[in-house]
Amino acid sequence: MAAIPVMLFWALALWGLFSRRPVLLYLFFATMPVGAFAVIPPALTGGLTFTATPVVSLLLFGRTFFDRKGPAAFLTLAVLPERLMLLTLFWLIALVCTLFLPRLFAGAVMIVPMRGIVSAPSPLQPSTQNISQFAYLSISVFSVFAFARMLQPAAMRQHALRAMCLGGFVTVATGLLDYASQFLPISPLLEPFRTASYALLTDIEVLGGKRVVGLMPEASAFGAQCLSFLSALYFYRRAMESSRQRDALVPAAMALLALCAWLSTSSGTLVGLAVFVLVTALEWIARIHSSERKDALYRQGLGGEMSVTVLALIATALVAILQPQVLDPLYELVQRMVLEKQSSSSFTERGMWRSTALASLQASHGFGVGLGSTRSSSSVVGVFSSTGVIGGTLFYAFVLQCMLRRARGAATESQLILSAFRFSYIPPFVVSLMVGDADFGAMAAFGFGIVTAVSIAERGSSRRTLSITRHLYPA
């Protein structure tokens, strides 16, 4: 039974690899919610799990750069400071750290291993997790390179936004199927997609109800996936050309994603939803105060968005006044999963992971202990403890570079994409501070890639325009 989904995946992957259509781009987003599905049997990989999205990312990379100009295009992206040089340097630092530091500091630094006993620190030792975690990070980095090249044409960026919408609906479908498995005998249909070699927490209950995990390893991972798609769809939707997609499909997907995120009952996701609301409000304020003439494109649709929000708040207030007991489950869930989280054993354990990872950074004199050496439960702590002060500085300098990219005088779609990345990156990043690791993941890789592609495309367009102008009107 498990072989059928694997064969179906590889059939789609090979079709995408050899097709002239952007099949792999759609498959990239559609496979994100299937994070517990090993598309290569772990018995063939020494126990390592390769899920669908990393494999699709590698195929995308190969398809993007496997042509006559591919090597030159890759090298140009890698070495130019205004493109991906900082990310390349970070990857090289991560490579050196992972190859040498687990052996150099073996037995001299205390860490919490990625597998085995994770409730107490133990001496650092090289392991297969160093290899697997570096492989995952490398795939994320290569994804950025692939998107930075393939998304330079505007038509491809529109395909990517449509694929993102598809991924959102697939996420919703997996969540609703997992939720329905409490009442319908459909669990055997989901089991073939839960073949990862790591622990899968799929039957956990909170407050008498099942935590929805979709086809992810656990509820927190599913909730984070819902939040990533929700944030991306909300902010990128204004760059979509199709009004049907922008005004009908995306709002429907967002509403269902918010519901699935809630059903995950993940404390990190609940905090992320609150941050999403805050960031949305900040974006509204920025759009309200933008120039009516110069930045009119940012104000488009603002009235409708605010009207819907005000009506929703009024409806909620009326329910709270007329039937206050209806909101009791909401209060109880927030009280249990957020306000009382500090007294839970998982909160204490994750805090121990973070403090141990930070201590390993200090014990290694700021060099780090290599990817896959220690648990961190925080993206920032994970990056710095794994790649040291130099690697962490390079990576977050690259993130800042992406956040600050500009395209003056560019097309409306390009400006909206740059703005969307800045806002959509924040809510998932805040969640990653509580449950993340050094690998920045597929959705962030897409964001880094698309803003780099827009920057390259618009700079090239400006240079061509300047060249034509100088030819027609020489000094």
N, C-alpha and C positions, 0 to 999 in steps of 0.2 A: 504493500500500500504506500509506503514512504517513497518508493522509487518513482511513482507516477509524478508527484510534484517536482522532483528533481529533473526528470526527463523533460517535463513541460517547461521548466525554467531554462534548461540548456537549449531547447528548441527555439524559444523566444530570443535567448541571448545570441545564438548563432545567426538567427534571422536578422537581428539588429546589427550584428557585426558586418554582414555582407550586404545589407540593404542600403539603398541610397536615401531612404527616409530616416528621420531622426528617431528610430525605434528605441535605441539605447537610451536616449534622453528621457523618454516616457517611462522606460523600464527602471531607470535610476530612481525616479520619484515613487513609482508604484511599488518598489520593493523595500523602501525605507521602513514601512510599518511591519515588515515580516522579519523582525530581528532575532527570532529564535529558530530560524530555518537554515540548516546547514546544507548548502548546495553541493558541497563536496563531502562525502562521508568522513566523519572524524577518524575512522579507522585507517583511512588512507593518508591522513595528515599528521599522524602521531598524536592525536587527541586535540589538535587545534581546530577551532571552528571558523570556517569562512562562510559568512552569510551572503545573501544575494547582492546587496548593495555594493560592498567592496569589490566583488567580482565584476559587476557591471561597470564600476568605476575604472577598473583596469582595462576592460574592453573599450570603454570610451577613450581612455588615454591612448591605447594602441590605435584605435580608429582615427583619432584626431591627428596624431603625429606620424602615422605610417604612410608618408607620401614623400615626394621628392624634396619638398621644402620643409618637411617636418623637423629634421635635426637642427636646421638653422633657426627655425621659429622657436624651438624649445630653448636653444642656447640664448637667443635674444631675450626671451622672457626671463631666463635665469640670471643673466648678468647685468641687466640694466637696472639702475637704482629706482627708477620711477615705475618699474614693473614688478617683478617678483624676486628681486635680489635678496631682500631681507628674509623672505620665506625660504629661499634656497640656502642661505647661510644658517638659518635655524635648523633646517633638515640635516645639514652637514654636521653641525654641533651635536644634534641628537644621535647621529650615526656614531660619532667618535665616543660620546658618553656611553652609549649602550654597548659598544664593542669592548671597551676597556675598563670602565669604572666599576662594574660589578665584580670584576676580578681584582682590580687594584685595591678596592676597599673591602674585599671579602673577609668576613669575620670581625671587621673593625668598626662597622656601622650597624646600628640596630634599625630594622625595618619591620613592617607588617607585610608579609608576602601576599602576592595576588591569589595564590591558592594554598590550601592546607589550613593550618591553624591561624585564624585571622583575629583572634580575641586578645592576643598578646604579642609584643615585639619579639623578634628573633634576629640573629645575626644575618647580615647580608650574604647571599650566595648567588652565583649565576644560575639561571634557569631558562627553560624554554619560553617562559613568559616574556623575557627580554626580547626574544626573536619575534614572538607573535605581536606584542604591543608596538614594536618598531615597524612591523609590516603594516599594521592598521594605520599608524600615523603616516607612513610613506604613501599609502593608498590615498589618504585624505589630501596630502600635499600634491600628488600627481593629479588628483581630481581638480584642484585649483588651476593647475597648468592647462588641463584639458578645457575647462570652461573658459579660461582666459583667452584661448584661441578660438574655440568653436562658436562662442557667443558674440563675437565681434559684429557679425551681420545682424541687423535689426530683426529680420525674419526668424532667425534662430532664437533670438531672445523671446519672441512671442511664442514660439514652440515650447520654450522652457517654462514660461508662465502657465501655459495650458497644461503642461506636464505636472506642474506643481499643484494645480487644481485637481488633477486626476489622483495624485498622491494623497491629497486631503480626503477625498472620497474613499479611497482604499483604506486609509486609517480608520475612518468612521465605520466602514463595513466590517473590518476585523474586530473593532471594539463592540459593535452591536451583536455580532455573532458570538463573541465570548460571553457577553451578558446574557444572550438568549440560551446559552448552553446550560444555565441553571434550570430552565423550564422545558427545554426540548432536548431530545436525545441526539445532539449534533456534535458532541465531544469527539467521537471517533473520526469525524471529518476534519477536526482541527489538529489532532495529534500528529499527522504526517508533516505538519509545518512546525513542529516543536521538537527538532532533532539536534539542537545544539548540545555540545558536550558539557557546558557549564550548568550550574544549578538553575532550575526554572521554578519560580514561585508563582504558580498559576491558580492555586486554590486557597488563597488567603481571604479571610473574612474580617470585616471591621464593622462594628455596630450592627451585627446580625445580617450584613449584606456582603456579597462577593465583591472583592476588589477587581475591577475590570483590567485585564492585561492585554487584550487583543491577541496578537501573535508576537508579542515582545516577551523578553525573559521575565519581567516583573512589572508590577503596577507603576512604579516610579519611572521606569523606562518608557512605558506606554504613555503616561501622562506627559512626560517631557516631549515625546514625539507629537502628541496632540497640540501642545503649546507651541512647538516650533512651526507646525503647519498653520496654526491659527494666526500667529504673529506675522508669518511671511505672507499669507494670503491677504490679510487686512492691509498691510502697508504696500505690497506690490500690486494690488488689484488696480490701482489708478493708472498703472502703466500698461494695462491690458487694452488692446484695440477693440476686441469684441465686446459690445455692450451687453449682449446676452450673458456672456461669461462673467463680466464685471459686475453686473447689476442683479443677476439672478442666481447663477451657479455658485459664485464665491460666497455671497451672504448665506445661502443654504448650507454650504460646507462649513462655514465658520460657526453657525449656530449648532450644528451637530458635533463639531470638534469641541466646542465649549462644553457640551453635554458629556461627551466621552471623557474629557479631561476631569470633569467633576466626578464621574463614576469611577475613575481610577483611585480616588480618595488618597492621592499622594500629597503629603504635606508640602514638598517642594513645588509641585504643580500648582497647588492652591496659592502659594506665595507668588509663583510666576504669573498666575492669572491676575493677582492684585497689581503686580508690577506692570503687566500688559495694560491694564486699565489706566494706570498712572502715566505710562508712556503715551498712550493714546490721547489723554488729556493734554499732555505737554505738546504733542504734535498739533492738536487743535489750536492751542494758544499761539504756536509758531505760525500756523497758517492764517489765523485771524490777524496777526500783526504783520503779515507780509504785505509788500507793496501791491496795491490794487492793479497797477499798470505793469510793473516790472515782473512781479511774481504771481500774476493772475492764475496761472495754471495750478498753483498749490491751493488756491481757494475753491477750485471747482468741486462741487458736490458736498461742500462743508455744511451748508444749510440742511440738506437732507439727512446727513449723518447725525447732526446734533438734534434734529427733530425726532428721529427714531429713538435716540438715546433718552431724550426728555420724556417721551411717551412711555418708554419702558420703565423709567424711574417712577413716573406717576402711577403706573399700573402696579408696580411692586409696593409702593407706599400705600395704595388703597387696599391691597391684599393684607399688608401688615396691620392696617388699622381695623379692617372688618373681620379678618380671620387670622389673628396673630399666631395661633397654634400651628398654622400651615408651615411657618418658618422654623419650628422647633428642630426638625431634623438638620436644617442648615446650621443652626447655632451649635447643636450637639457635635456635628462633624468638625466644624472649625475649632471648637473647644478641644476636642479629642486629638485632632491631627496637627494642629498648629500651636494653640496656646499651651497645651500640656505636653508638647513634643519634647521639651527639655528634660522631662522626668522619665523619658522612655529609655530602654536599654540601647536601642539603635542609635539614638542621639548621642549617648555617652560613647558608644563604640566608634561611631564616625568621628567624633571629636578626638578620640585617641589616635585614629588613623592620621588625621590632619597634623596633630602635634608631633607624632612620630616622624612623619614625612618632613616636616619643617626642621626637626632636630637632625634628621639625616643630612639635610642640606648644610647645616652648620658643621656637623661632624665631618663632612667631606670637603670642608674649607671652601664651600660655595661652588664646587664643581658638579654636584649632583651625584646620583647613584645609577643613572641609566633608566631608560623606559622599561616598564614592566617589573621593576625591582620592588616597589613598595606601593601599597594602597594609599590613597590621599583623600578621596571623597570630596575633591575640590579641583576645578580645572586649573586655577592659578597655582595652587600648591603643587598639583601634579606636574605642571610644566616646569616650575622652578626646581622642585626636588629631583626631577628626572634629568633635566638638561642644564641645571646649574643657573647661576646668575646671568651668564652670557647668553645661554639659550633662551631663557625666559625674557630677557630684555629684547632680544632680536624678535621673538615672536610677537610680543605686545607692541613693539614698534611697528611691525607690519600691520597689526590690527588697527592701530592708530592711523597709519598711512591710508588704509582702506576707508576708514571713517571720514577722513578729511579730503578724499578725492573730490575734485570739482571738474565741471565741464561747462565753462562759461560760453554762452551763445549756442549751446548744443540743442538738439531736438528735444521736444517736450518729453518724449518717452525716456530718453537718456537721463534727463534731469530727475524725473520721477523715480527711476530705478536707483540712482545714487542716494536720493533722499530716503527711499524705502529701506535700503540696506541699513542705514544709520539707525533707524528706529526699530526695525524688526530684529536686529541683532541683540538688543538689550535684554528683553525678557528671558530668552533661553540662556543667555550668558549669566544672568543673576541666578537662575536655577542651577547652572553648572558649578557655581561657587559652593553649592551645598552637596551635589551628588555627582559631579563630573570627574574627568580624568584628563590626562595630557593630550589625548586625541580629540581634536576639535570637531570631528564628525562631518557627516555628509552635507547637512543643511548649511553649516557655516562655510564649508568648502565651496558650495554653490554661490553663496553671497560674496565671498572673497573673489571668486572667479568672474562673476558677472560685472562687478564694479570695475575690476581691472580691464575686462573686455571693453566696457563702455568708455573708459578713460583712453584706452589705446585707439579705439575706433574714432572717437571724437577728436583726438589729437591728430590722427592721420587725416581726417576730414579737414581740419583747420589748416594743416600744412598744404594740402592740395588746393584749397581755396586761395591761400596766400600765394602759392606758386602761379596759379592761373591769373590772379590779379596782377602780379608783377610782370607776367608775360604780356598781358593786355595793356597795362599802363606802366611801362618802364619809367624809372626815375630819370 
